[in-house]
Amino acid sequence: MPGRADKTRVLAEPAVAFSNEQHRRRYAEDRKHREEKLAANRAYRAAHRDRLNAERRDKWRSDAALRARHGAARLDRNYGLSRKEHRRLLDEQNGVCAVCKLPSRRALCVDHCHATRQVRGLLCDKCNTALGLLGDDVRRMLAAVVYLNRIGVSPKVSAAGLLELLASLIGKPPRAARSRAQARRGCATRSQR
Protein backbone atom coordinates (compact mmCIF):
# COMPACT_ATOMS: atom_id res chain seq x y z
CA MET A 1 0.00 0.00 0.00
CA PRO A 2 1.55 3.28 -1.02
CA GLY A 3 2.33 5.75 1.71
CA ARG A 4 1.19 9.31 2.02
CA ALA A 5 4.46 10.55 0.57
CA ASP A 6 3.90 8.53 -2.60
CA LYS A 7 0.40 9.99 -3.06
CA THR A 8 1.66 13.50 -2.50
CA ARG A 9 4.44 13.00 -5.01
CA VAL A 10 1.97 11.77 -7.65
CA LEU A 11 -0.35 14.71 -7.04
CA ALA A 12 2.51 17.21 -6.95
CA GLU A 13 3.70 16.33 -10.46
CA PRO A 14 2.66 18.96 -12.97
CA ALA A 15 -0.31 17.97 -15.08
CA VAL A 16 0.69 17.74 -18.72
CA ALA A 17 -1.88 19.29 -21.00
CA PHE A 18 -2.33 17.94 -24.46
CA SER A 19 -0.26 19.77 -27.03
CA ASN A 20 -1.87 21.09 -30.19
CA GLU A 21 -0.19 18.28 -32.08
CA GLN A 22 -1.77 15.70 -29.79
CA HIS A 23 -5.19 17.33 -30.25
CA ARG A 24 -4.75 17.33 -34.01
CA ARG A 25 -3.67 13.70 -34.03
CA ARG A 26 -6.61 12.60 -31.85
CA TYR A 27 -9.04 14.58 -34.02
CA ALA A 28 -7.61 12.99 -37.18
CA GLU A 29 -7.45 9.42 -35.85
CA ASP A 30 -10.42 9.12 -33.48
CA ARG A 31 -13.66 9.21 -35.49
CA LYS A 32 -15.92 9.28 -32.44
CA HIS A 33 -13.96 12.17 -30.88
CA ARG A 34 -14.08 14.07 -34.17
CA GLU A 35 -17.86 13.62 -34.48
CA GLU A 36 -18.35 14.80 -30.89
CA LYS A 37 -16.20 17.90 -31.50
CA LEU A 38 -18.05 18.73 -34.73
CA ALA A 39 -21.44 18.30 -33.01
CA ALA A 40 -20.32 20.53 -30.11
CA ASN A 41 -19.08 23.18 -32.57
CA ARG A 42 -22.36 23.09 -34.52
CA ALA A 43 -24.38 23.37 -31.32
CA TYR A 44 -22.30 26.33 -30.12
CA ARG A 45 -22.62 28.14 -33.45
CA ALA A 46 -26.38 27.52 -33.54
CA ALA A 47 -26.82 28.82 -29.99
CA HIS A 48 -24.70 31.93 -30.60
CA ARG A 49 -25.44 32.54 -34.30
CA ASP A 50 -26.65 36.14 -34.01
CA ARG A 51 -23.70 37.29 -31.90
CA LEU A 52 -21.13 35.47 -34.09
CA ASN A 53 -22.62 36.87 -37.31
CA ALA A 54 -22.65 40.40 -35.88
CA GLU A 55 -19.00 40.04 -34.85
CA ARG A 56 -18.04 38.78 -38.32
CA ARG A 57 -19.91 41.63 -40.02
CA ASP A 58 -18.25 44.23 -37.78
CA LYS A 59 -14.83 42.71 -38.37
CA TRP A 60 -15.42 42.64 -42.16
CA ARG A 61 -16.54 46.29 -42.23
CA SER A 62 -13.75 47.58 -40.03
CA ASP A 63 -10.77 45.51 -41.19
CA ALA A 64 -9.53 46.43 -44.68
CA ALA A 65 -6.60 44.02 -44.33
CA LEU A 66 -9.05 41.14 -43.76
CA ARG A 67 -10.95 42.06 -46.92
CA ALA A 68 -7.69 42.28 -48.88
CA ARG A 69 -6.51 38.88 -47.60
CA HIS A 70 -9.90 37.36 -48.42
CA GLY A 71 -9.82 38.82 -51.95
CA ALA A 72 -6.26 37.63 -52.54
CA ALA A 73 -7.08 34.14 -51.27
CA ARG A 74 -10.16 34.01 -53.55
CA LEU A 75 -8.11 35.09 -56.59
CA ASP A 76 -5.53 32.41 -55.85
CA ARG A 77 -8.06 29.68 -55.02
CA ASN A 78 -10.42 30.33 -57.95
CA TYR A 79 -8.04 31.46 -60.70
CA GLY A 80 -4.47 30.69 -59.55
CA LEU A 81 -3.83 34.44 -59.77
CA SER A 82 -1.64 36.34 -57.32
CA ARG A 83 -2.40 39.93 -56.33
CA LYS A 84 0.68 41.01 -58.29
CA GLU A 85 -0.54 39.25 -61.46
CA HIS A 86 -4.02 40.75 -61.00
CA ARG A 87 -2.47 44.22 -60.65
CA ARG A 88 -0.41 43.62 -63.83
CA LEU A 89 -3.57 42.67 -65.76
CA LEU A 90 -5.34 45.76 -64.45
CA ASP A 91 -2.40 47.97 -65.49
CA GLU A 92 -2.22 46.36 -68.96
CA GLN A 93 -5.90 47.18 -69.46
CA ASN A 94 -5.45 50.72 -68.07
CA GLY A 95 -7.98 49.94 -65.35
CA VAL A 96 -10.87 49.48 -67.79
CA CYS A 97 -12.92 46.53 -69.06
CA ALA A 98 -11.16 44.49 -71.76
CA VAL A 99 -14.34 44.37 -73.88
CA CYS A 100 -16.11 47.75 -73.67
CA LYS A 101 -13.02 49.75 -72.62
CA LEU A 102 -15.07 51.62 -69.99
CA PRO A 103 -14.15 52.07 -66.32
CA SER A 104 -16.27 50.22 -63.79
CA ARG A 105 -17.59 51.54 -60.48
CA ARG A 106 -17.04 48.09 -58.98
CA ALA A 107 -13.96 45.90 -59.13
CA LEU A 108 -13.46 44.25 -62.53
CA CYS A 109 -14.37 40.56 -62.77
CA VAL A 110 -11.75 37.96 -63.67
CA ASP A 111 -12.80 36.41 -67.00
CA HIS A 112 -11.53 32.88 -67.52
CA CYS A 113 -12.11 29.87 -69.71
CA HIS A 114 -14.16 27.37 -67.71
CA ALA A 115 -12.68 24.41 -69.59
CA THR A 116 -8.97 25.29 -69.24
CA ARG A 117 -9.27 27.69 -66.25
CA GLN A 118 -6.96 30.06 -68.12
CA VAL A 119 -7.48 33.74 -67.23
CA ARG A 120 -8.41 35.83 -70.30
CA GLY A 121 -8.70 39.30 -68.79
CA LEU A 122 -10.69 41.59 -66.53
CA LEU A 123 -14.25 42.60 -67.42
CA CYS A 124 -16.96 44.86 -66.05
CA ASP A 125 -20.07 43.20 -64.62
CA LYS A 126 -22.15 43.81 -67.76
CA CYS A 127 -19.61 42.38 -70.21
CA ASN A 128 -18.84 39.43 -67.95
CA THR A 129 -22.56 38.65 -67.61
CA ALA A 130 -23.09 39.01 -71.38
CA LEU A 131 -20.29 36.55 -72.14
CA GLY A 132 -21.67 34.13 -69.58
CA LEU A 133 -25.23 34.36 -70.87
CA LEU A 134 -24.01 33.78 -74.43
CA GLY A 135 -22.07 30.77 -73.22
CA ASP A 136 -18.69 32.17 -74.35
CA ASP A 137 -19.83 31.18 -77.85
CA VAL A 138 -18.31 33.43 -80.53
CA ARG A 139 -21.00 32.47 -83.07
CA ARG A 140 -23.78 33.54 -80.72
CA MET A 141 -21.98 36.81 -80.00
CA LEU A 142 -21.49 37.54 -83.70
CA ALA A 143 -25.13 36.61 -84.35
CA ALA A 144 -26.12 39.15 -81.70
CA VAL A 145 -24.00 41.81 -83.45
CA VAL A 146 -25.62 40.98 -86.79
CA TYR A 147 -29.06 41.07 -85.17
CA LEU A 148 -28.45 44.49 -83.59
CA ASN A 149 -27.11 45.83 -86.89
CA ARG A 150 -30.07 44.39 -88.84
CA ILE A 151 -32.69 46.13 -86.73
CA GLY A 152 -30.77 49.40 -86.71
CA VAL A 153 -29.81 49.58 -83.05
CA SER A 154 -26.21 50.34 -83.95
CA PRO A 155 -26.30 52.97 -86.73
CA LYS A 156 -22.53 53.58 -86.46
CA VAL A 157 -21.86 50.25 -88.16
CA SER A 158 -22.90 50.21 -91.82
CA ALA A 159 -23.57 46.95 -93.61
CA ALA A 160 -20.26 47.29 -95.47
CA GLY A 161 -18.44 48.10 -92.23
CA LEU A 162 -19.99 45.14 -90.44
CA LEU A 163 -17.75 42.63 -92.18
CA GLU A 164 -14.67 44.64 -91.28
CA LEU A 165 -15.86 44.99 -87.69
CA LEU A 166 -16.50 41.27 -87.37
CA ALA A 167 -13.20 40.46 -89.04
CA SER A 168 -11.31 42.73 -86.65
CA LEU A 169 -13.09 41.08 -83.71
CA ILE A 170 -12.05 37.58 -84.74
CA GLY A 171 -8.74 38.54 -86.32
CA LYS A 172 -9.45 37.32 -89.86
CA PRO A 173 -9.89 39.23 -93.10
CA PRO A 174 -13.54 39.66 -94.13
CA ARG A 175 -14.99 36.79 -96.13
CA ALA A 176 -15.68 38.89 -99.27
CA ALA A 177 -12.17 40.33 -99.27
CA ARG A 178 -10.71 36.91 -98.63
CA SER A 179 -12.52 35.34 -101.56
CA ARG A 180 -11.38 38.16 -103.89
CA ALA A 181 -7.81 37.77 -102.65
CA GLN A 182 -8.00 34.03 -103.13
CA ALA A 183 -9.43 34.53 -106.61
CA ARG A 184 -6.59 36.92 -107.49
CA ARG A 185 -4.05 34.42 -106.25
CA GLY A 186 -5.79 31.70 -108.22
CA CYS A 187 -5.73 33.82 -111.41
CA ALA A 188 -2.09 34.67 -110.92
CA THR A 189 -1.29 31.04 -110.44
CA ARG A 190 -3.21 30.08 -113.58
CA SER A 191 -1.59 32.83 -115.69
CA GLN A 192 1.84 31.70 -114.61
CA ARG A 193 1.10 28.19 -115.82
VOPA-463396 format. One record per residue: residue number from 0; residue in one letter; x, y, z of N, C-alpha, C in turn. Coordinates in steps of 0.2 Angstrom, whole numbers, plus 5000, padded with zeros to 4 digits. Example, Ala and Ser with C-alpha at 12.3 -4.5 7.8 and 13.67 -1.06 7.14 Angstrom:
<sites>
banu / dodren / n_east / n_north / n_up / ca_east / ca_north / ca_up / c_east / c_north / c_up
0 / A / 5066 / 4972 / 5039 / 5062 / 4978 / 5039 / 5066 / 4984 / 5039
1 / S / 5064 / 4989 / 5035 / 5068 / 4995 / 5036 / 5064 / 5000 / 5039
</sites>
This chain:
<sites>
banu / dodren / n_east / n_north / n_up / ca_east / ca_north / ca_up / c_east / c_north / c_up
0 / M / 5004 / 4994 / 5000 / 5000 / 5000 / 5000 / 5004 / 5006 / 5000
1 / P / 5003 / 5011 / 4995 / 5008 / 5016 / 4995 / 5007 / 5021 / 5001
2 / G / 5012 / 5024 / 5003 / 5012 / 5029 / 5009 / 5009 / 5036 / 5006
3 / R / 5008 / 5040 / 5011 / 5006 / 5047 / 5010 / 5011 / 5050 / 5006
4 / A / 5017 / 5049 / 5007 / 5022 / 5053 / 5003 / 5022 / 5051 / 4995
5 / D / 5020 / 5045 / 4994 / 5020 / 5043 / 4987 / 5014 / 5046 / 4984
6 / K / 5008 / 5047 / 4987 / 5002 / 5050 / 4985 / 5003 / 5057 / 4983
7 / T / 5007 / 5060 / 4988 / 5008 / 5067 / 4987 / 5013 / 5069 / 4981
8 / R / 5018 / 5064 / 4981 / 5022 / 5065 / 4975 / 5018 / 5064 / 4968
9 / V / 5014 / 5060 / 4968 / 5010 / 5059 / 4962 / 5006 / 5065 / 4960
10 / L / 5003 / 5068 / 4966 / 4998 / 5074 / 4965 / 5002 / 5080 / 4963
11 / A / 5008 / 5080 / 4966 / 5013 / 5086 / 4965 / 5016 / 5087 / 4958
12 / E / 5016 / 5081 / 4954 / 5019 / 5082 / 4948 / 5014 / 5086 / 4943
13 / P / 5017 / 5090 / 4939 / 5013 / 5095 / 4935 / 5009 / 5091 / 4930
14 / A / 5003 / 5093 / 4929 / 4998 / 5090 / 4925 / 5001 / 5092 / 4918
15 / V / 5001 / 5087 / 4913 / 5003 / 5089 / 4906 / 4997 / 5089 / 4902
16 / A / 4996 / 5095 / 4900 / 4991 / 5096 / 4895 / 4992 / 5094 / 4888
17 / F / 4987 / 5092 / 4885 / 4988 / 5090 / 4878 / 4991 / 5095 / 4874
18 / S / 4996 / 5094 / 4869 / 4999 / 5099 / 4865 / 4994 / 5099 / 4859
19 / N / 4995 / 5105 / 4855 / 4991 / 5105 / 4849 / 4992 / 5100 / 4844
20 / E / 4998 / 5097 / 4844 / 4999 / 5091 / 4840 / 4995 / 5085 / 4842
21 / Q / 4995 / 5084 / 4848 / 4991 / 5079 / 4851 / 4984 / 5079 / 4850
22 / H / 4981 / 5085 / 4850 / 4974 / 5087 / 4849 / 4973 / 5085 / 4841
23 / R / 4977 / 5088 / 4837 / 4976 / 5087 / 4830 / 4976 / 5079 / 4828
24 / R / 4981 / 5076 / 4831 / 4982 / 5069 / 4830 / 4975 / 5065 / 4832
25 / R / 4973 / 5066 / 4838 / 4967 / 5063 / 4841 / 4961 / 5065 / 4836
26 / Y / 4960 / 5071 / 4834 / 4955 / 5073 / 4830 / 4955 / 5069 / 4823
27 / A / 4961 / 5068 / 4821 / 4962 / 5065 / 4814 / 4961 / 5057 / 4815
28 / E / 4963 / 5054 / 4820 / 4963 / 5047 / 4821 / 4957 / 5044 / 4824
29 / D / 4953 / 5048 / 4829 / 4948 / 5046 / 4833 / 4941 / 5048 / 4830
30 / R / 4938 / 5044 / 4826 / 4932 / 5046 / 4823 / 4926 / 5048 / 4827
31 / K / 4926 / 5045 / 4833 / 4920 / 5046 / 4838 / 4922 / 5053 / 4841
32 / H / 4928 / 5054 / 4843 / 4930 / 5061 / 4846 / 4929 / 5066 / 4841
33 / R / 4931 / 5065 / 4834 / 4930 / 5070 / 4829 / 4922 / 5072 / 4828
34 / E / 4918 / 5067 / 4828 / 4911 / 5068 / 4828 / 4908 / 5072 / 4834
35 / E / 4910 / 5070 / 4840 / 4908 / 5074 / 4846 / 4910 / 5081 / 4845
36 / K / 4917 / 5083 / 4843 / 4919 / 5089 / 4843 / 4915 / 5093 / 4837
37 / L / 4914 / 5090 / 4832 / 4910 / 5094 / 4826 / 4903 / 5095 / 4829
38 / A / 4900 / 5090 / 4832 / 4893 / 5091 / 4835 / 4893 / 5097 / 4840
39 / A / 4898 / 5097 / 4844 / 4898 / 5103 / 4849 / 4899 / 5109 / 4846
40 / N / 4904 / 5110 / 4841 / 4905 / 5116 / 4837 / 4898 / 5118 / 4834
41 / R / 4895 / 5114 / 4831 / 4888 / 5115 / 4827 / 4883 / 5118 / 4832
42 / A / 4883 / 5115 / 4838 / 4878 / 5117 / 4843 / 4880 / 5124 / 4846
43 / Y / 4886 / 5125 / 4847 / 4888 / 5132 / 4849 / 4887 / 5137 / 4844
44 / R / 4888 / 5136 / 4838 / 4887 / 5141 / 4833 / 4879 / 5142 / 4832
45 / A / 4875 / 5137 / 4833 / 4868 / 5138 / 4832 / 4866 / 5142 / 4838
46 / A / 4868 / 5141 / 4844 / 4866 / 5144 / 4850 / 4868 / 5151 / 4850
47 / H / 4874 / 5153 / 4847 / 4877 / 5160 / 4847 / 4877 / 5163 / 4840
48 / R / 4873 / 5161 / 4836 / 4873 / 5163 / 4829 / 4872 / 5170 / 4828
49 / D / 4868 / 5173 / 4831 / 4867 / 5181 / 4830 / 4873 / 5185 / 4832
50 / R / 4876 / 5183 / 4838 / 4882 / 5186 / 4841 / 4888 / 5185 / 4836
51 / L / 4889 / 5179 / 4834 / 4894 / 5177 / 4830 / 4894 / 5181 / 4823
52 / N / 4888 / 5181 / 4820 / 4887 / 5184 / 4813 / 4888 / 5192 / 4814
53 / A / 4886 / 5195 / 4819 / 4887 / 5202 / 4821 / 4894 / 5203 / 4821
54 / E / 4898 / 5199 / 4825 / 4905 / 5200 / 4826 / 4909 / 5200 / 4819
55 / R / 4907 / 5195 / 4815 / 4910 / 5194 / 4808 / 4908 / 5200 / 4804
56 / R / 4902 / 5202 / 4804 / 4900 / 5208 / 4800 / 4904 / 5214 / 4802
57 / D / 4905 / 5215 / 4809 / 4909 / 5221 / 4811 / 4916 / 5221 / 4809
58 / K / 4919 / 5215 / 4810 / 4926 / 5214 / 4808 / 4927 / 5215 / 4801
59 / W / 4922 / 5212 / 4796 / 4923 / 5213 / 4789 / 4923 / 5221 / 4787
60 / R / 4918 / 5224 / 4790 / 4917 / 5231 / 4789 / 4923 / 5235 / 4791
61 / S / 4926 / 5234 / 4797 / 4931 / 5238 / 4800 / 4938 / 5236 / 4798
62 / D / 4939 / 5230 / 4795 / 4946 / 5228 / 4794 / 4948 / 5227 / 4787
63 / A / 4951 / 5232 / 4784 / 4952 / 5232 / 4777 / 4957 / 5227 / 4775
64 / A / 4962 / 5225 / 4780 / 4967 / 5220 / 4778 / 4964 / 5213 / 4778
65 / L / 4958 / 5212 / 4782 / 4955 / 5206 / 4781 / 4952 / 5205 / 4774
66 / R / 4948 / 5210 / 4772 / 4945 / 5210 / 4765 / 4950 / 5209 / 4760
67 / A / 4956 / 5212 / 4761 / 4962 / 5211 / 4756 / 4964 / 5204 / 4756
68 / R / 4965 / 5201 / 4762 / 4967 / 5194 / 4762 / 4962 / 5190 / 4759
69 / H / 4956 / 5191 / 4761 / 4951 / 5187 / 4758 / 4950 / 5187 / 4750
70 / G / 4951 / 5193 / 4748 / 4951 / 5194 / 4740 / 4957 / 5191 / 4737
71 / A / 4963 / 5191 / 4740 / 4969 / 5188 / 4737 / 4968 / 5181 / 4738
72 / A / 4965 / 5178 / 4743 / 4965 / 5171 / 4744 / 4960 / 5168 / 4738
73 / R / 4954 / 5172 / 4737 / 4949 / 5170 / 4732 / 4952 / 5170 / 4725
74 / L / 4956 / 5175 / 4724 / 4959 / 5175 / 4717 / 4964 / 5169 / 4716
75 / D / 4968 / 5168 / 4721 / 4972 / 5162 / 4721 / 4969 / 5155 / 4720
76 / R / 4964 / 5155 / 4725 / 4960 / 5148 / 4725 / 4956 / 5147 / 4718
77 / N / 4952 / 5152 / 4716 / 4948 / 5152 / 4710 / 4951 / 5152 / 4704
78 / Y / 4957 / 5156 / 4703 / 4960 / 5157 / 4697 / 4967 / 5156 / 4696
79 / G / 4970 / 5154 / 4702 / 4978 / 5153 / 4702 / 4981 / 5160 / 4701
80 / L / 4978 / 5166 / 4703 / 4981 / 5172 / 4701 / 4983 / 5176 / 4708
81 / S / 4989 / 5178 / 4708 / 4992 / 5182 / 4713 / 4989 / 5189 / 4713
82 / R / 4990 / 5193 / 4718 / 4988 / 5200 / 4718 / 4992 / 5204 / 4713
83 / K / 4999 / 5202 / 4713 / 5003 / 5205 / 4709 / 5001 / 5204 / 4701
84 / E / 5000 / 5198 / 4700 / 4997 / 5196 / 4693 / 4991 / 5200 / 4691
85 / H / 4986 / 5200 / 4696 / 4980 / 5204 / 4695 / 4981 / 5211 / 4694
86 / R / 4986 / 5214 / 4698 / 4988 / 5221 / 4697 / 4991 / 5222 / 4690
87 / R / 4995 / 5218 / 4688 / 4998 / 5218 / 4681 / 4993 / 5218 / 4675
88 / L / 4988 / 5214 / 4676 / 4982 / 5213 / 4671 / 4978 / 5220 / 4671
89 / L / 4977 / 5223 / 4677 / 4973 / 5229 / 4678 / 4977 / 5235 / 4675
90 / D / 4984 / 5235 / 4676 / 4988 / 5240 / 4673 / 4988 / 5239 / 4665
91 / E / 4989 / 5233 / 4662 / 4989 / 5232 / 4655 / 4983 / 5234 / 4652
92 / Q / 4977 / 5234 / 4655 / 4970 / 5236 / 4653 / 4969 / 5243 / 4655
93 / N / 4974 / 5247 / 4657 / 4973 / 5254 / 4660 / 4967 / 5254 / 4664
94 / G / 4965 / 5249 / 4668 / 4960 / 5250 / 4673 / 4953 / 5249 / 4670
95 / V / 4952 / 5248 / 4664 / 4946 / 5247 / 4661 / 4944 / 5240 / 4659
96 / C / 4938 / 5239 / 4657 / 4935 / 5233 / 4655 / 4939 / 5231 / 4648
97 / A / 4941 / 5225 / 4647 / 4944 / 5222 / 4641 / 4940 / 5222 / 4635
98 / V / 4933 / 5222 / 4636 / 4928 / 5222 / 4631 / 4926 / 5229 / 4629
99 / C / 4923 / 5232 / 4633 / 4919 / 5239 / 4632 / 4924 / 5245 / 4633
100 / K / 4930 / 5244 / 4636 / 4935 / 5249 / 4637 / 4932 / 5254 / 4641
101 / L / 4927 / 5253 / 4645 / 4925 / 5258 / 4650 / 4927 / 5256 / 4657
102 / P / 4928 / 5262 / 4661 / 4929 / 5260 / 4668 / 4923 / 5258 / 4672
103 / S / 4924 / 5254 / 4677 / 4919 / 5251 / 4681 / 4919 / 5254 / 4688
104 / R / 4913 / 5255 / 4691 / 4912 / 5258 / 4698 / 4914 / 5252 / 4703
105 / R / 4913 / 5246 / 4701 / 4915 / 5240 / 4705 / 4921 / 5237 / 4703
106 / A / 4924 / 5233 / 4706 / 4930 / 5230 / 4704 / 4929 / 5225 / 4698
107 / L / 4934 / 5225 / 4694 / 4933 / 5221 / 4687 / 4933 / 5214 / 4689
108 / C / 4929 / 5210 / 4685 / 4928 / 5203 / 4686 / 4934 / 5199 / 4682
109 / V / 4936 / 5194 / 4685 / 4941 / 5190 / 4682 / 4938 / 5185 / 4677
110 / D / 4939 / 5186 / 4670 / 4936 / 5182 / 4665 / 4941 / 5176 / 4664
111 / H / 4938 / 5170 / 4663 / 4942 / 5164 / 4662 / 4939 / 5159 / 4658
112 / C / 4942 / 5155 / 4655 / 4939 / 5149 / 4651 / 4938 / 5144 / 4657
113 / H / 4931 / 5142 / 4657 / 4929 / 5137 / 4661 / 4932 / 5130 / 4660
114 / A / 4934 / 5129 / 4654 / 4937 / 5122 / 4652 / 4944 / 5122 / 4654
115 / T / 4948 / 5127 / 4652 / 4955 / 5126 / 4654 / 4957 / 5130 / 4660
116 / R / 4953 / 5134 / 4663 / 4954 / 5138 / 4669 / 4959 / 5144 / 4667
117 / Q / 4960 / 5145 / 4661 / 4965 / 5150 / 4659 / 4962 / 5157 / 4660
118 / V / 4965 / 5162 / 4663 / 4963 / 5169 / 4664 / 4963 / 5172 / 4657
119 / R / 4958 / 5176 / 4655 / 4958 / 5179 / 4649 / 4959 / 5187 / 4649
120 / G / 4956 / 5189 / 4655 / 4956 / 5197 / 4656 / 4952 / 5199 / 4662
121 / L / 4951 / 5205 / 4662 / 4947 / 5208 / 4667 / 4941 / 5212 / 4664
122 / L / 4935 / 5210 / 4666 / 4929 / 5213 / 4663 / 4924 / 5216 / 4668
123 / C / 4920 / 5221 / 4665 / 4915 / 5224 / 4670 / 4910 / 5219 / 4671
124 / D / 4905 / 5221 / 4675 / 4900 / 5216 / 4677 / 4895 / 5215 / 4671
125 / K / 4894 / 5220 / 4667 / 4889 / 5219 / 4661 / 4892 / 5215 / 4656
126 / C / 4899 / 5216 / 4654 / 4902 / 5212 / 4649 / 4903 / 5205 / 4651
127 / N / 4905 / 5204 / 4658 / 4906 / 5197 / 4660 / 4899 / 5193 / 4660
128 / T / 4894 / 5197 / 4662 / 4887 / 5193 / 4662 / 4885 / 5192 / 4655
129 / A / 4886 / 5196 / 4650 / 4885 / 5195 / 4643 / 4888 / 5189 / 4640
130 / L / 4895 / 5189 / 4642 / 4899 / 5183 / 4639 / 4896 / 5176 / 4642
131 / G / 4894 / 5177 / 4649 / 4892 / 5171 / 4652 / 4885 / 5169 / 4649
132 / L / 4880 / 5173 / 4648 / 4874 / 5172 / 4646 / 4874 / 5169 / 4638
133 / L / 4879 / 5171 / 4635 / 4880 / 5169 / 4628 / 4884 / 5163 / 4628
134 / G / 4886 / 5160 / 4633 / 4890 / 5154 / 4634 / 4897 / 5154 / 4631
135 / D / 4900 / 5160 / 4631 / 4907 / 5161 / 4628 / 4907 / 5158 / 4621
136 / D / 4901 / 5158 / 4618 / 4901 / 5156 / 4611 / 4902 / 5162 / 4606
137 / V / 4907 / 5162 / 4602 / 4908 / 5167 / 4597 / 4903 / 5168 / 4592
138 / R / 4900 / 5162 / 4590 / 4895 / 5162 / 4585 / 4889 / 5166 / 4587
139 / R / 4887 / 5164 / 4593 / 4881 / 5168 / 4596 / 4882 / 5175 / 4597
140 / M / 4888 / 5177 / 4599 / 4890 / 5184 / 4600 / 4890 / 5188 / 4593
141 / L / 4893 / 5185 / 4588 / 4893 / 5188 / 4582 / 4885 / 5188 / 4579
142 / A / 4881 / 5183 / 4580 / 4874 / 5183 / 4578 / 4871 / 5189 / 4582
143 / A / 4872 / 5190 / 4588 / 4869 / 5196 / 4592 / 4871 / 5202 / 4588
144 / V / 4878 / 5203 / 4586 / 4880 / 5209 / 4583 / 4876 / 5210 / 4576
145 / V / 4876 / 5205 / 4572 / 4872 / 5205 / 4566 / 4865 / 5207 / 4567
146 / Y / 4862 / 5204 / 4572 / 4855 / 5205 / 4574 / 4854 / 5213 / 4576
147 / L / 4858 / 5215 / 4580 / 4858 / 5222 / 4582 / 4859 / 5227 / 4576
148 / N / 4863 / 5225 / 4572 / 4864 / 5229 / 4566 / 4858 / 5229 / 4561
149 / R / 4855 / 5223 / 4560 / 4850 / 5222 / 4556 / 4844 / 5226 / 4558
150 / I / 4842 / 5227 / 4564 / 4837 / 5231 / 4566 / 4838 / 5238 / 4568
151 / G / 4844 / 5240 / 4566 / 4846 / 5247 / 4566 / 4848 / 5250 / 4573
152 / V / 4849 / 5246 / 4578 / 4851 / 5248 / 4585 / 4858 / 5251 / 4585
153 / S / 4862 / 5249 / 4580 / 4869 / 5252 / 4580 / 4870 / 5255 / 4574
154 / P / 4868 / 5261 / 4573 / 4869 / 5265 / 4566 / 4876 / 5266 / 4564
155 / K / 4880 / 5266 / 4569 / 4887 / 5268 / 4568 / 4890 / 5263 / 4563
156 / V / 4888 / 5257 / 4563 / 4891 / 5251 / 4559 / 4886 / 5250 / 4553
157 / S / 4889 / 5252 / 4547 / 4886 / 5251 / 4541 / 4886 / 5244 / 4539
158 / A / 4882 / 5242 / 4534 / 4882 / 5235 / 4532 / 4889 / 5233 / 4529
159 / A / 4892 / 5238 / 4525 / 4899 / 5236 / 4523 / 4904 / 5236 / 4528
160 / G / 4903 / 5240 / 4533 / 4908 / 5240 / 4539 / 4907 / 5235 / 4544
161 / L / 4901 / 5231 / 4543 / 4900 / 5226 / 4548 / 4905 / 5220 / 4547
162 / L / 4906 / 5218 / 4540 / 4911 / 5213 / 4539 / 4918 / 5215 / 4542
163 / E / 4920 / 5221 / 4541 / 4927 / 5223 / 4544 / 4927 / 5223 / 4551
164 / L / 4921 / 5225 / 4554 / 4921 / 5225 / 4562 / 4921 / 5218 / 4564
165 / L / 4917 / 5213 / 4561 / 4917 / 5206 / 4563 / 4924 / 5203 / 4562
166 / A / 4927 / 5205 / 4556 / 4934 / 5202 / 4555 / 4939 / 5205 / 4560
167 / S / 4939 / 5211 / 4562 / 4943 / 5214 / 4567 / 4942 / 5210 / 4574
168 / L / 4936 / 5209 / 4575 / 4935 / 5205 / 4581 / 4937 / 5198 / 4582
169 / I / 4937 / 5195 / 4576 / 4940 / 5188 / 4576 / 4947 / 5187 / 4573
170 / G / 4949 / 5193 / 4571 / 4956 / 5193 / 4568 / 4957 / 5189 / 4562
171 / K / 4952 / 5189 / 4557 / 4953 / 5187 / 4551 / 4951 / 5192 / 4546
172 / P / 4953 / 5191 / 4540 / 4951 / 5196 / 4534 / 4943 / 5195 / 4533
173 / P / 4939 / 5200 / 4531 / 4932 / 5198 / 4529 / 4932 / 5193 / 4524
174 / R / 4926 / 5189 / 4524 / 4925 / 5184 / 4519 / 4925 / 5186 / 4512
175 / A / 4922 / 5192 / 4511 / 4922 / 5194 / 4504 / 4929 / 5196 / 4501
176 / A / 4932 / 5200 / 4505 / 4939 / 5202 / 4504 / 4944 / 5195 / 4503
177 / R / 4942 / 5191 / 4507 / 4946 / 5185 / 4507 / 4945 / 5181 / 4500
178 / S / 4939 / 5180 / 4498 / 4937 / 5177 / 4492 / 4940 / 5180 / 4486
179 / R / 4940 / 5187 / 4486 / 4943 / 5191 / 4481 / 4951 / 5190 / 4480
180 / A / 4954 / 5190 / 4486 / 4961 / 5189 / 4487 / 4963 / 5182 / 4484
181 / Q / 4959 / 5177 / 4486 / 4960 / 5170 / 4484 / 4959 / 5169 / 4477
182 / A / 4954 / 5173 / 4474 / 4953 / 5173 / 4467 / 4959 / 5176 / 4463
183 / R / 4961 / 5181 / 4466 / 4967 / 5185 / 4463 / 4973 / 5180 / 4463
184 / R / 4974 / 5177 / 4468 / 4980 / 5172 / 4469 / 4979 / 5166 / 4464
185 / G / 4973 / 5164 / 4463 / 4971 / 5158 / 4459 / 4972 / 5160 / 4452
186 / C / 4970 / 5167 / 4450 / 4971 / 5169 / 4443 / 4979 / 5170 / 4441
187 / A / 4982 / 5172 / 4446 / 4990 / 5173 / 4445 / 4993 / 5167 / 4445
188 / T / 4991 / 5162 / 4448 / 4994 / 5155 / 4448 / 4992 / 5152 / 4441
189 / R / 4986 / 5153 / 4439 / 4984 / 5150 / 4432 / 4988 / 5154 / 4426
190 / S / 4989 / 5160 / 4427 / 4992 / 5164 / 4422 / 4999 / 5162 / 4421
191 / Q / 5002 / 5160 / 4427 / 5009 / 5158 / 4427 / 5010 / 5152 / 4424
192 / R / 5005 / 5148 / 4424 / 5005 / 5141 / 4421 / 5006 / 5141 / 4414
</sites>
